[in-house]
Amino acid sequence: MRKRGVRLTALILSAVCALSLAGCGREDALNAEIDPDTPIEEVTFPLAETKELSFITSAPATTTQEPNDKLIFQRLEAQTNVHIDWTCFVDDQFADKKNLALAQFGNLPDGLFNAGMSDYDLLRYAKQGIIIPLENLIDKYMPNLQAVFEKYPEYRTMCTAPDGHIYSFPWIEQLGEGKEAIQAIGGIPYINKKWLDFLGLEVPDTVDGLEQVLIAFRDNADRIQQEFQIEGSVIPMSFIINNGDQDPAFLINGFGEGYGDTPDHFAVTDEGEVIYTAVQEGYKEGIQWLHGLVEENLVDPEAFTQEWSTYVAKGKNHRYGLCFTWDIANIDNYEDYVMLPALAGPEGLKNITRQNNSETSGFDRGRCVLTTSCRNTALAAAWIDQMYAPLQSVQNNWGTYGEEGKPNIFEMSTNAEGGPMLKHLSLEGESPVEVRQAQSVNGPLAVLNDYYDVYVTQPDDAKWRLDNMHEIYLDDMHSKYVYPNVFMSIDDTNLVSQYDTDIKKYADQKKADWILNGGIEEEWDEYLQKMEEYGLSDYLAIKQKYFDQYQESMNAG
């Protein structure tokens, strides 16, 4: 028995030593991967011999699920001599499929191109050893991304986790800046100017004025339908509740202190206090007013249940008097609609609460990652860096040129200095979002303000949107702050995720219920108590901490 015990102990010690050595070996290998000594000339494109990388990505259900069929990637392979073995999932299945794929630790791809990684994902997958730090690769093999970081150091700061590492390659799209950034407002209300003119009405600028206009649309529905040969019933106002840009929150900014509502329900006062919009008195008053519109049969009954395809189909039949979206061309057309201005509330207040994170334009931290299975990290980083070349970024973001027999986003042209420049083409009645989805590949990229009229013309739809936003909304954007794109620790990210699951879900549920069925006044105190039970005060304290840290870092800079 004693000899057998000795042998067993020896076996255990041997196994432990083997595991320790394996662990040390893996750690050394990982260090080599995140800080390789591959000479730059070995990853200069085009490569002398074809090499292969593997990536997971996603694509809309309406487009090809074979990325190598896209002209952008075909050109890129010819330019680099790097072939990509893609695994592509449909957008609406991507989150689940991605998580399943990352659970197969021994069978990971080199990276995820359209990674869709939240901050929590980045931190937990890094902690689990599934994705790797990237800062050394960026500094050694990615001059295009380095150039972006040097020009706008805040982007490197926003990419850097609390532990000092960068775990992902970002997506950046600048179109304007500050209050004039195209992202300052997401869901814009578009009102049917053709109907207003037909009825001899002006564009309203108060909540009472809008209500009267919607009543006129309702009461003259038969006349409007006949005059404009509309198929289907006239709908005074439609939206998709709690659906980002399709939500009607814009309309309630004039109530109370004017914070209205935002997609994540956060705002910041001019004193720097982080607040939750969905527990403010002005929010309550605004929701009551919206319910009044429902009671007057001014709101599409399907607004609380419809999906995007249904919303668009009704818009394409020209049935809306007022609707909400990022770009009206995706719902109907530019000619018939104008942007509804900020509405003065009962006390005469007019304000527009800007979208959170919009101060630094469009930014997605977790757009692309590399996994611990990536053995040629220098090549992977150098290939991804091609996405940050100005002409490549522009195409990845919007679409390309020269595709035969199909609508193209661009034609290749020249700028004032004679250099290559992509010129946006007129889409002549095509849906911009559909053409863009068919050609673009998204992924990591950077489109900067100083690229316009140098590498690319400003898109007509974006210029139209920016020009109109400047004219109609700029003077009513009174808020001093927007909540910034902060990178929290894994513990705080985990807490925020837990709070958000309960708090935002409850806020969204009650918002829809109260607008449709009423009852906010009677249920308000119980609602506020429930919010506290879910941890709203603690949630706000965490958000406040990171807002204050961000302001301090900006002031220090």
N, C-alpha and C positions, 0 to 999 in steps of 0.2 A: 504494500500500500504506500509505504514511504517513497520507494523508487518511482512508482507511478505518479505520485504527487510532485516529485522533483521534475520528472519528464514533462508533466502538464504545465508546471511553472515555467520551465524552459521554453516550451512552445508558446505560451502567452507572451513571455518577454520577447521572444523572437518576432512574434506578430506585431507587438507594439513597436519594436525597433523598425520593422519593415514599413509600418504605417507612418512612423515619424520620418523615415527617410523619404518615403513617397511624398509626404506632406512638404518636406523641405525642398524636394526636387520640383514639386508643382509650384511652390512659391517662387523658386528661382526661375522656373520657366515663365511664370506669369510676369515677373519683373522684367524679363527679357522681352516679353511681348508688348508691355506698355512703355518700354524704353529701349527699343531695338537699336542696333548699331548698323542697320542696313544703309549702305551708301546711297545718297540721293540719286546718283546716276542709275542705280538699279531700278528705281521706280519713276524714271522719266519717261513720259509717253510720247509716241507709241512704244510699247515694249517690243524688244527684239523677238520674243516668243510669246505666244498666247498663254495667258494665265487665267485662272478661274477663281471667282469668289461666289459665295452663296448668301442670299439675302431673303428675308421675309418682307413682304409688302402688302398693301391692300389697294383695292380699286372699287369704284362704284359698280353696282350690279348692271348698269346700263352700258358699261364699256368692256373692252377685252380684258380677260383674266390672264392673259399671257403678256407680261410687260415687254418682252423682246419683240412683240409685234408692233410696238410703238416706235415711230420714226425717231423720236428723241434718243431712245436707248440704242437703236440701230446705228445712228450716227456716232454716239458715244463709244460704242464698241469698236467701230472703225478707227476712231481717233486715239483710243487708248490701247487696243489689242487686249482688253480685259473682257472676258465673257462672264456674264452673271447667270448663275443658276438660281432662278426665282422660285419662291413659293408664294403664291398670291391668294389672298383671302378676300371675299366680298366684304365691303365696308361694314355692313350691319352685323356681320358675324366675326369681325376681326378681333374684338376684345377677348372673346372666349377662345377662339382658335389660337391667338397669340399666347395666351396664358398656358394652354395645353402644350404648345410647342416648346415653351421655355421650361416646362416641367420635365422635359426629356433631356436631362443634364448631359448625358453622354452623346446626344445626337443633335447638338445645336447648330444652327447656321453660323456663318461668320458674323452676321449682324442683322439688324432690323432697319430697313430703309425708311418706311413710314411707320415709325415705332409706336406712336400713340401712347407714349409713356407719361404718366402723371409723375409728380414729384415723389409721391410715395412709391411708385413702381421703381423709379430710378434708385432710390435709396435702399429699398428692400432687395432688389436684384443685385445691387452692388454688394450689399452685406452678405448675400447668399453666394457670392462668387460667380454669378451668372453673366454679369456685364463688367467691363473693365474700365479703369480710369483712362482718360484720353489726353490730358494736358501735355504730356511729353510728345505724343504723336502730333498734336496740333503744332507745337513749337518746332518740331523737326521736319515734318512732311507736308504741312498745310499752309503755304504762303498766301493763298487766296483768303482763307478764313482769318489768318493772322492780320491781314490788311484791314478786314472789317473790324476786328477787335481793337486794332491800333487807332482807327478813326473814331470808333464809338466804344470806348473802354467799358461803358455800362453794360454792354452785352456780355463781355467776358465775366464781369461781376455777377450778372444774373444767371450765367451758366454754371457758376462755381457753387458747389454744395457746401454746407456748413463745415464739413471735414476738410475743405480745401481742394478737393478733387473736382474735375469736370467729367461727368459720366455720359454726356450726350452731345450731339451736334445739333445746333438750333435751326429753326426756320425763322427768317426775318423778312418782313415786307414793310417798307416805309412808303407812305403816301401822305405827305404833309407831316406836321409835327405839332405836339402840344394840343391846344384847342382846335387847331386846324388839321389834325390828323384825320384821315378818312375813317379810322376806327373810333373816333370820339363819340359817334352815335352809331349804334347797330341797327335796331329796328326803327326805321323811319315810317311815319304815317303818310301814305300817298292818297290824296283826295282827287276824285274824278272831276277835273276842270271842265270837261265837255258837258257833263250833267249840270254843273253849276251855271255855266253860260246859258244852257238851254232853259233853265228855270229862272234866269235873271238874278242869280245869287252871287255874293262875294265869297272869297275864301275866308272862313271864320278864323278869329284869333282869340276867342274866349271859349270856355267850356259851354256856356249857355248858347253861344252862337253856333258851335258845332252841333249841339243837340237839336237846334232848330233846323239846321241844314239836313241832318239825318232824318228828321221828321218829314221834311219836304221830299227827300228821296223816297221815303216810304209812301207818302200820300200821293205822289205822282208816278208811282211805279209803272202803271199801265201806259202812261204817256211816254215815259223814258223807254220802256220796252219796245213800244211801237216805233218811236222816232229813230232808235238806233238798231232796230231789228235784232234784239237780244234773244238768244235761245236760253230759256230757263228764266226763273223769277229774278227780279231785281233784289239785290242784297245791300241794304244801306251801309252796313259795316261788317267786316269779317276779320278773323285773326286765327291763330293757333295758340291757345293759352299755354303759358309756361314753356314756350318754344323759342327762346332766344330772340332773334330778330323778328319773329312773327307774333310776338306778344304785344298787347296794347298798353304796356306800362307807360309809354311816353305821354299818354293823355293825362296822367294824374300828377304831373310835376307842379301844377299850379296850386295844389291843395296843401294846407298846413304850412310848414317851413320850406316846402318846395323840393324835397329830396325824391319824391315819387317812388320809383322802384327801379332796380337793376336786375340783370339776369341772376346774379348770385346773392342779391338782397343786401349788399354792403355798400356803404357810402362813407365819405369822410367830411366832417364839418370844416368850416374855414378856420376853426380853432385847432384842427388836427385830431379831433376825436372820431374814432371809428364807430359807426352806428350800424344797426340792422334796420334796413328800410321798412321791412314788413312788420315792425312793431311801433312805427311812428303814427302820431295822430293824423298827420296829413295823408298817410297811406290809407288809414281807415276811412277817412272822408272820401278819398278818391275811389276806393272800392265800392262804397255806397252809391256814388254817382254812376259808376259803370253798371251796377245792378239796376239802377233806374232806367238805363238805356235798354237793358234786356227786357224789363217789364213793359217798355213801350214798343216792343217788337222791332227794335232797330238793329239788333245783333243777330248774325247768322247762328241758328240753333246748333249747327255742326261745329262752331268755333271751339267747343270744349272737347271734341272727340276726333276731329278730322286729322288726317295725315297730310304730308306735303303734297302728294300726288293729287289728292282731292282738292286741296286748296288752290293749286295751280290750275287744275282743269276748269274750275269755275271762273278763275281770273282770265283764262284764255278765251272764255265765252263772254268776257266784258261785263260781268254781272255785278262788280263791286263799285260802291260809292266811295268807300274808304277801306283800305287794307294796309297791312304792315309787313315790311320786308326790308332786306338790305338793298336790293336793286329791283325796281318796279318792272324792268324788262323781263325778269324771271317769272313774273306773275301776269303782266299784261303788256303795256307799251309806254314809251316816254311821251308820246304826243298827247295822250288823253289825261295824264295825271301831273299834278304838281305836289311838292312837299307841303304838308300841313305845318304851319309855323307853331312855335311854342304857344300854348293856350294859357291865357290869364285865368286864374282860378277865381273863386268867390270874392277874395280880398284884393284882387287885381295883381297878384303875384305871377310873374312869368320866370321860369327857370328851366334849364335843361341839365340834368345830372349826367355827366359824361360816363362812358363805359370804363369800368376798372381795367387797369393794365394798358390803357390806350396812350398814356403819356410817352411810351417808348415804341409806339406804332405796333404793327402786328408782330407778335413774338410767340414762338412755341419752343419751350426749352427742350422737351423730350422727343424731338423729331426723329433722331437716328442714333443707334447704339451699336457697339461691337461686343461680341460675346467672348467668353473665355475659350471657346472652340476655335477662334480665329488665330491661325498660326502665322499668317503673313500680314501682321498688323500694319507694317509700313506700307505695303501695297494697298491695303484697304483704306488707310487714311489718305494716301495720295489720290486714290480713285475718288473718294468722297470729296476731297478738296476741289476736284474738277466741278462739282456741283456749285461751288462758290465763285467760279469764274463768272464775271458779269453777264456775258451773253448766254451762258448755260443756265444761270439762275433764273434769268428772265423767261427762258423757254420752259424750264421745269415748273415754274410757277403758273404760267398762263397757257402755254401751248407753243406750237412751232410754225414753220413755213415750209412750203414746197411739197406738201402732201397732195398727191394727185387724186382728183375725183371726189374730194371732201372739202368742207369749209376749213380754212386755215386762219389761225389767230393773227399771224404775221406774214409780211413779205420782207425779204432781206433788202435793205436800203443802205444809205450812207448818211452820216451826220454832217454838220457844217464844216468839220475838219477833214472830211473825206473818209473817215473810219467807218467800219461796219456798224450798222444800227438796224434793229428790228422795228419795222413800222407796223402798227396795228392796222388791220384791215376792217372795213365795214362788214358786219355780219349779215346785213340785209335781211332782217326779220328772223334770223336764227336766234335761239336762246343762248345768251353768252355763257351761262353756266354749263349747258350741255356740250357746246363746242369745246369749252375749256376742259371739261372732264374727259372728253374723247382723246385729247392730245397731251395734256399736261401729265406730269409724273409726280409732282409734289416733292416730298422728301426734304432733306436739308438744303437750304439755299439762303441767299441774301439779296434782296432788291432794295437798293438805297436811293434816297431822294436825289443824289447827284448822278444817278444813272439815266435820269430822264433827259431826252434830247441828246444824249451821248451814246448810250447803248440801246435805248428803247424809247419810243414815243409813249406819252402817257395814254393809257387806254381811254377811249372815248367815254365809256360808261363811268370810269373812275373820275375823269375830268368833269363830266356832267354832274356827278355826285358831289365832288369837292367844291365846284363853283357854286352850286345851289346851297350846299351846307354853309359855305362862307357867307353868302348873301342872306340866307333865311335864319340861320341858327346861331352864328358866332356871337352876336350881341347879347344873346340870352343864356350863354354858357357862363354863369356867374360863379360856379364852384371853383374854389382855389385848388383843391386836391382831387386826385383819383387814387384809388388804392393801387399800389404798385405790384409788379410781378416779383414777389419775394420768394426766396428758397428757404424753407423751414427745415429744422432738424427732423430726423426720422421720428423721434418721439412726438414732437409737436404736429408733424404731418399726419401721424397716425391718429392723434387726438382730434385734429381738425376733420379728418375723414370720418371718424365716428360721429362727431357732432353734426357734420353736414348731412350724414345719412338720415338722422332723425329730424334735425331742425329744418333743413331745406325741404325735405319731403313733406313735412307737416305744413310749412308755410305755403308751398305750391298747392297742396291739396286744399287747404282752406281758402286760398285765393280763388281758385276755380269754383269751389262750392259757393262762396259768398257772392261772386259776380253773377253766377247762374241763379242761385236760390235765395240770396239775401241772408240776413241773420247776423251780420258782423257786429252790430251794436249790442245785441243780446249776448253774444258769445265772446266778446272782446276780452273781458277780464279773465275768463277761463282760459282763453287762448294765450294770453300773456303769461299766466301761471304755468301753463303747459310748456311754454318756451323755456321758462326758467328751470323747470324740472328736467328738460332735455339738456340743459347746460349752457344756455345762451350767454350768460355773463362770463363764464369761463372761456367760451369760444371767442367772445369779443376781446377778452384780456390777451389771448394769444395773438389775435390779429393786430391788436394795438401795439404789442411788443415789437413785432416785426415791422410795422409801419414806422414806429419811432426809430428803430435801428436803420431802416432805409433812409429816412430823412437825415439822420446823423451822418451816414456814409456819403450822401450827396452833398451835404454842407461841408464835410471834411474835404471832399474832392474839389 
